[in-house]
C-alpha cells in the first residue's frame, strides 16, 4: 500500500486525504484545528496525536493489537508506549458510508473523545 500522505502529521493532511480515513465532519474539524494552530502559532483544540492519543506521535508503539469492540463498528486498539511502557487502550468508532468505512470518533483513556475535543456535538 502506498502512503498517500504528503505532510508530517495527520492534521497537516489535505481534506481529500483526511476524508479517506475519517467521516467528512471529523475530517473538516481536524483541518480546522490544524489551520487554527498554524494561524495562531499555538495549540488550539488538540494537544496530542489523534491517532495515538499521546502528545508525541513519534514515541513509538509496541505490541500493537486490534480487537473487535462490544458495539457495532467499534475497534479496540491496545499498545504500549515505547518510551514509558505505559499501556494504552483506544476505542475507534467506525461508520459505514457509501464510500466505505470511516473513523467517526476515537475514545481515549478516561473517556475523552476526539469529537468532543474538537467541539463536535454528539
Residue frames relative to the residue before (quaternion, step in Angstrom):
aa qw qx qy qz dx dy dz
X 1.0000 0.0000 0.0000 0.0000 0.00 0.00 0.00
X 0.3341 -0.7493 0.5426 0.1805 3.57 -0.81 0.98
X 0.4069 -0.6973 0.5379 0.2428 3.54 -0.94 0.94
X 0.2202 -0.8080 0.5376 0.0978 3.57 -0.60 1.15
X 0.4556 0.6814 -0.4606 0.3407 3.59 1.25 0.02
X 0.1313 -0.8104 0.5678 0.0603 3.53 -1.01 0.79
X 0.6904 0.3564 -0.2916 0.5580 3.59 1.15 0.55
X 0.6765 -0.5465 0.3289 0.3680 3.56 -1.27 0.22
X 0.8109 0.2172 -0.1010 0.5339 3.60 0.94 -0.75
X 0.6847 -0.4864 0.3650 0.4017 3.51 -1.30 0.40
X 0.7184 0.4768 -0.2666 0.4306 3.57 0.72 -1.05
X 0.6405 0.5390 -0.3237 0.4410 3.59 1.19 -0.42
X 0.4949 0.6821 -0.4190 0.3378 3.57 1.27 -0.13
X 0.5423 -0.5873 0.4755 0.3672 3.60 -1.14 0.53
X 0.6772 -0.5087 0.3571 0.3939 3.54 -1.21 0.54
X 0.6385 0.5441 -0.3338 0.4300 3.62 0.94 -0.82
X 0.6550 0.4869 -0.3090 0.4882 3.60 1.03 -0.73
X 0.6566 0.5179 -0.3164 0.4478 3.60 0.87 -0.91
X 0.6543 0.5260 -0.3121 0.4446 3.59 1.04 -0.75
X 0.5596 0.5838 -0.3974 0.4337 3.61 1.22 -0.22
X 0.7768 0.3403 -0.1502 0.5082 3.58 1.18 -0.58
X 0.7852 0.2834 -0.1147 0.5386 3.57 1.10 -0.75
X 0.5985 -0.5124 0.4493 0.4211 3.56 -1.27 0.31
X 0.6452 -0.5311 0.3594 0.4154 3.62 -1.10 0.49
X 0.6520 0.5226 -0.3210 0.4458 3.60 0.96 -0.82
X 0.6889 0.4597 -0.2854 0.4823 3.59 0.89 -0.88
X 0.6142 0.5416 -0.3433 0.4600 3.61 1.04 -0.72
X 0.6624 0.5008 -0.3016 0.4684 3.59 0.93 -0.88
X 0.6617 0.5031 -0.3070 0.4634 3.60 0.97 -0.81
X 0.6321 0.5197 -0.3302 0.4705 3.60 1.04 -0.72
X 0.6592 0.4936 -0.3057 0.4779 3.59 0.96 -0.85
X 0.6396 0.5248 -0.3281 0.4559 3.60 0.97 -0.84
X 0.6537 0.4988 -0.3180 0.4719 3.60 0.98 -0.78
X 0.6374 0.5214 -0.3220 0.4671 3.58 1.01 -0.78
X 0.6522 0.5053 -0.3087 0.4733 3.59 0.98 -0.86
X 0.6244 0.5372 -0.3283 0.4624 3.58 1.00 -0.85
X 0.6720 0.4958 -0.2968 0.4631 3.59 0.88 -0.94
X 0.6635 0.4965 -0.3023 0.4710 3.59 0.98 -0.84
X 0.6754 0.5039 -0.2949 0.4505 3.59 0.91 -0.90
X 0.7713 0.3603 -0.1733 0.4953 3.57 1.00 -0.87
X 0.3170 -0.7642 0.4950 0.2654 3.58 1.30 -0.15
X 0.6501 0.4489 -0.3068 0.5308 3.54 1.03 0.88
X 0.6055 -0.5261 0.4394 0.4044 3.55 -1.30 0.14
X 0.2275 -0.7507 0.6016 0.1509 3.56 -1.00 0.80
X 0.8456 -0.0385 0.0407 0.5308 3.63 -0.32 -1.16
X 0.7937 0.3312 -0.1591 0.4848 3.58 0.86 -0.90
X 0.1181 -0.7894 0.6014 0.0358 3.54 -0.80 1.10
X 0.7123 0.3746 -0.2153 0.5532 3.57 1.26 0.33
X 0.5761 -0.5441 0.4729 0.3853 3.52 -1.35 0.23
X 0.4343 -0.7344 0.4476 0.2676 3.63 -0.49 1.09
X 0.6600 0.5274 -0.3176 0.4305 3.59 0.95 -0.79
X 0.7916 0.3245 -0.1477 0.4962 3.59 0.93 -0.90
X 0.3726 -0.7552 0.4724 0.2602 3.60 1.16 -0.41
X 0.6370 0.4671 -0.3408 0.5098 3.59 1.20 0.48
X 0.6432 -0.5711 0.3444 0.3763 3.60 -1.13 0.59
X 0.7958 0.2360 -0.1236 0.5438 3.62 0.93 -0.78
X 0.3226 -0.7813 0.5067 0.1700 3.57 -0.35 1.26
X 0.6688 0.5298 -0.3001 0.4265 3.59 1.15 -0.43
X 0.4530 0.7183 -0.4452 0.2840 3.62 1.21 0.07
X 0.4680 -0.6983 0.4285 0.3312 3.59 1.15 -0.41
X 0.1976 -0.7674 0.6038 0.0862 3.52 -1.15 0.78
X 0.1644 -0.7809 0.5986 0.0694 3.53 -0.94 0.95
X 0.8492 0.1856 -0.1121 0.4815 3.58 -1.13 0.60
X 0.1352 0.8222 -0.5404 0.1173 3.58 1.00 0.77
X 0.0388 0.7966 -0.5982 0.0785 3.57 -0.80 1.06
X 0.1776 -0.7707 0.6062 0.0836 3.56 -1.01 0.88
X 0.0270 -0.7795 0.6258 -0.0082 3.56 -1.07 0.86
X 0.5203 -0.5878 0.5105 0.3510 3.54 -1.25 0.49
X 0.3678 -0.7372 0.5267 0.2095 3.58 -0.90 0.93
X 0.6791 -0.5065 0.3604 0.3904 3.55 -1.35 0.18
X 0.7236 0.3925 -0.2307 0.5187 3.59 1.07 -0.69
X 0.5940 -0.5532 0.4259 0.3996 3.61 -1.13 0.52
X 0.8148 0.2263 -0.1874 0.4998 3.58 -0.95 0.88
X 0.5733 0.5906 -0.3758 0.4258 3.58 1.27 0.16
X 0.0548 -0.7774 0.6266 -0.0014 3.56 -0.95 0.98
X 0.2429 -0.7602 0.5874 0.1345 3.56 -0.86 1.00
X 0.1301 -0.7719 0.6207 0.0442 3.54 -0.95 0.97
X 0.0622 -0.7874 0.6133 -0.0063 3.56 -0.75 1.12
X 0.1899 0.7678 -0.6026 0.1061 3.56 -1.04 0.77
X 0.3677 -0.6870 0.5767 0.2454 3.52 -1.34 0.24
X 0.4199 -0.6791 0.5384 0.2696 3.60 -0.89 0.94
X 0.4723 -0.7281 0.4226 0.2612 3.56 -0.55 1.20
X 0.7178 0.4796 -0.2695 0.4268 3.60 0.87 -0.89
X 0.7953 0.2938 -0.1430 0.5107 3.61 1.10 -0.61
X 0.4127 -0.7103 0.4722 0.3197 3.59 1.16 -0.49
X 0.4339 0.7078 -0.4552 0.3218 3.58 1.29 0.02
X 0.3521 -0.7199 0.5613 0.2067 3.56 -0.98 0.91
X 0.0906 -0.7947 0.6001 0.0103 3.56 -0.95 0.93
X 0.0538 -0.7592 0.6468 0.0485 3.55 -1.11 0.76
X 0.0736 -0.7749 0.6278 0.0025 3.53 -0.87 1.06
X 0.2008 -0.7494 0.6121 0.1528 3.56 -1.17 0.56
X 0.1889 -0.7637 0.6125 0.0772 3.52 -0.65 1.20
X 0.1593 -0.7674 0.6141 0.0923 3.57 -0.84 0.99
X 0.1226 -0.8114 0.5713 0.0168 3.55 -0.58 1.22
X 0.1184 -0.7529 0.6400 0.0975 3.54 -1.27 0.51
X 0.3817 -0.7061 0.5449 0.2427 3.52 -1.13 0.66
X 0.1096 -0.7726 0.6252 0.0124 3.54 -0.75 1.17
X 0.6926 -0.4605 0.3269 0.4488 3.62 -1.18 0.18
X 0.6997 0.4517 -0.2629 0.4872 3.61 1.17 -0.58
X 0.7104 -0.4092 0.2523 0.5140 3.60 1.29 -0.04
X 0.7054 -0.4467 0.3413 0.4318 3.56 -1.34 -0.09
X 0.0208 -0.7919 0.6099 -0.0232 3.56 -0.99 0.94
X 0.5205 -0.6083 0.4977 0.3336 3.57 -1.23 0.53
X 0.1806 -0.7923 0.5782 0.0734 3.56 -0.76 1.11
X 0.7865 -0.0809 0.0717 0.6080 3.59 1.19 -0.53
X 0.1630 -0.7270 0.6527 0.1375 3.52 -1.35 0.35
X 0.1873 -0.7730 0.5995 0.0889 3.55 -0.79 1.07
X 0.2446 -0.7970 0.5455 0.0860 3.55 -0.74 1.16
X 0.6883 -0.4310 0.3429 0.4721 3.60 -1.24 0.15
X 0.7543 0.3285 -0.2685 0.5011 3.57 -0.93 0.88
X 0.5531 -0.6637 0.3646 0.3472 3.59 1.28 0.01
X 0.4507 0.6624 -0.4723 0.3675 3.61 1.24 0.11
X 0.1751 -0.8030 0.5620 0.0934 3.59 -0.98 0.78
X 0.6198 -0.5412 0.4248 0.3775 3.52 -1.25 0.51
X 0.6387 0.5361 -0.3278 0.4440 3.59 0.92 -0.90
X 0.6893 0.4728 -0.2964 0.4620 3.59 0.83 -0.95
X 0.6492 0.5148 -0.3288 0.4534 3.61 0.97 -0.77
X 0.6972 0.4397 -0.2658 0.5000 3.58 1.13 -0.60
X 0.5288 -0.6724 0.3842 0.3474 3.60 1.28 0.08
X 0.4327 0.6740 -0.4803 0.3574 3.59 1.17 0.53
X 0.3945 -0.7239 0.5201 0.2232 3.56 -0.74 1.09
X 0.5186 -0.6268 0.4789 0.3300 3.55 -1.09 0.71
